[in-house]
């Protein structure tokens, strides 16, 4: 992919949509695992308070980062997204997850 193709309006719009989709998707996944009552019982068993696992799921910045890295990796291998584009998706998506989760 040439520099001109990477900076094309269509590619940047697609990249922005992927990053925002990743952020909102990971926020919803974080909220479902960390806060929703439907996962209360499994959360108590799998992520007991006072452990690093509980700290990981309780923090939208922490879990959001790993969810977005996973999604960006999937895009990299399955769709052929370039590494810089996948990194942008991971960073922007995790920031959206953290900012949205901060209010919870």
C-alpha positions as a Python dict, from the first residue, in 0.01 Angstrom:
ca = {
    (1, 'X'): (0, 0, 0),
    (2, 'X'): (145, 334, -101),
    (3, 'X'): (145, 646, 116),
    (4, 'X'): (-115, 807, -109),
    (5, 'X'): (-348, 508, -68),
    (6, 'X'): (-299, 503, 308),
    (7, 'X'): (-391, 870, 342),
    (8, 'X'): (-685, 855, 105),
    (9, 'X'): (-1013, 992, 237),
    (10, 'X'): (-1185, 657, 197),
    (11, 'X'): (-916, 473, 389),
    (12, 'X'): (-910, 729, 672),
    (13, 'X'): (-1290, 723, 700),
    (14, 'X'): (-1285, 343, 714),
    (15, 'X'): (-1009, 354, 974),
    (16, 'X'): (-1203, 605, 1185),
    (17, 'X'): (-1516, 390, 1169),
    (18, 'X'): (-1318, 82, 1273),
    (19, 'X'): (-1162, 269, 1565),
    (20, 'X'): (-1495, 408, 1689),
    (21, 'X'): (-1665, 71, 1643),
    (22, 'X'): (-1385, -93, 1840),
    (23, 'X'): (-1418, 161, 2121),
    (24, 'X'): (-1794, 131, 2157),
    (25, 'X'): (-1786, -247, 2125),
    (26, 'X'): (-1517, -287, 2390),
    (27, 'X'): (-1697, -43, 2620),
    (28, 'X'): (-2009, -254, 2599),
    (29, 'X'): (-1812, -573, 2662),
    (30, 'X'): (-1634, -412, 2958),
    (31, 'X'): (-1963, -287, 3101),
    (32, 'X'): (-2125, -628, 3060),
    (33, 'X'): (-1840, -811, 3235),
    (34, 'X'): (-1756, -556, 3505),
    (35, 'X'): (-2088, -395, 3596),
    (36, 'X'): (-2400, -572, 3465),
    (37, 'X'): (-2591, -787, 3711),
    (38, 'X'): (-2622, -1080, 3471),
    (39, 'X'): (-2250, -1153, 3521),
    (40, 'X'): (-2248, -1088, 3896),
    (41, 'X'): (-2218, -1454, 3998),
    (42, 'X'): (-1944, -1552, 3748),
    (43, 'X'): (-1761, -1227, 3829),
    (44, 'X'): (-1752, -1314, 4201),
    (45, 'X'): (-1614, -1661, 4128),
    (46, 'X'): (-1368, -1582, 3847),
    (47, 'X'): (-1256, -1236, 3957),
    (48, 'X'): (-1259, -1221, 4339),
    (49, 'X'): (-1199, -879, 4494),
    (50, 'X'): (-843, -806, 4595),
    (51, 'X'): (-687, -994, 4303),
    (52, 'X'): (-516, -859, 3992),
    (53, 'X'): (-793, -1017, 3783),
    (54, 'X'): (-1055, -808, 3961),
    (55, 'X'): (-845, -495, 3914),
    (56, 'X'): (-816, -575, 3543),
    (57, 'X'): (-1188, -607, 3478),
    (58, 'X'): (-1283, -322, 3710),
    (59, 'X'): (-1074, -71, 3513),
    (60, 'X'): (-1215, 36, 3174),
    (61, 'X'): (-873, 167, 3070),
    (62, 'X'): (-705, -166, 3148),
    (63, 'X'): (-955, -412, 3006),
    (64, 'X'): (-1041, -171, 2725),
    (65, 'X'): (-680, -175, 2611),
    (66, 'X'): (-665, -555, 2593),
    (67, 'X'): (-1003, -586, 2422),
    (68, 'X'): (-899, -332, 2159),
    (69, 'X'): (-559, -492, 2104),
    (70, 'X'): (-741, -821, 2046),
    (71, 'X'): (-979, -661, 1798),
    (72, 'X'): (-694, -481, 1618),
    (73, 'X'): (-498, -807, 1599),
    (74, 'X'): (-801, -977, 1448),
    (75, 'X'): (-826, -700, 1188),
    (76, 'X'): (-454, -727, 1117),
    (77, 'X'): (-458, -1102, 1051),
    (78, 'X'): (-810, -1161, 918),
    (79, 'X'): (-869, -850, 708),
    (80, 'X'): (-512, -753, 626),
    (81, 'X'): (-519, -415, 799),
    (82, 'X'): (-173, -260, 806),
    (83, 'X'): (15, -251, 1137),
    (84, 'X'): (-3, 131, 1174),
    (85, 'X'): (-378, 121, 1107),
    (86, 'X'): (-425, -162, 1357),
    (87, 'X'): (-229, 36, 1617),
    (88, 'X'): (-453, 338, 1558),
    (89, 'X'): (-762, 121, 1605),
    (90, 'X'): (-620, -17, 1932),
    (91, 'X'): (-522, 322, 2077),
    (92, 'X'): (-833, 515, 1973),
    (93, 'X'): (-1065, 231, 2070),
    (94, 'X'): (-908, 193, 2415),
    (95, 'X'): (-929, 567, 2473),
    (96, 'X'): (-1300, 566, 2387),
    (97, 'X'): (-1354, 271, 2621),
    (98, 'X'): (-1172, 445, 2905),
    (99, 'X'): (-1348, 777, 2862),
    (100, 'X'): (-1694, 620, 2840),
    (101, 'X'): (-1621, 387, 3132),
    (102, 'X'): (-1491, 664, 3352),
    (103, 'X'): (-1848, 774, 3423),
    (104, 'X'): (-1951, 435, 3562),
}
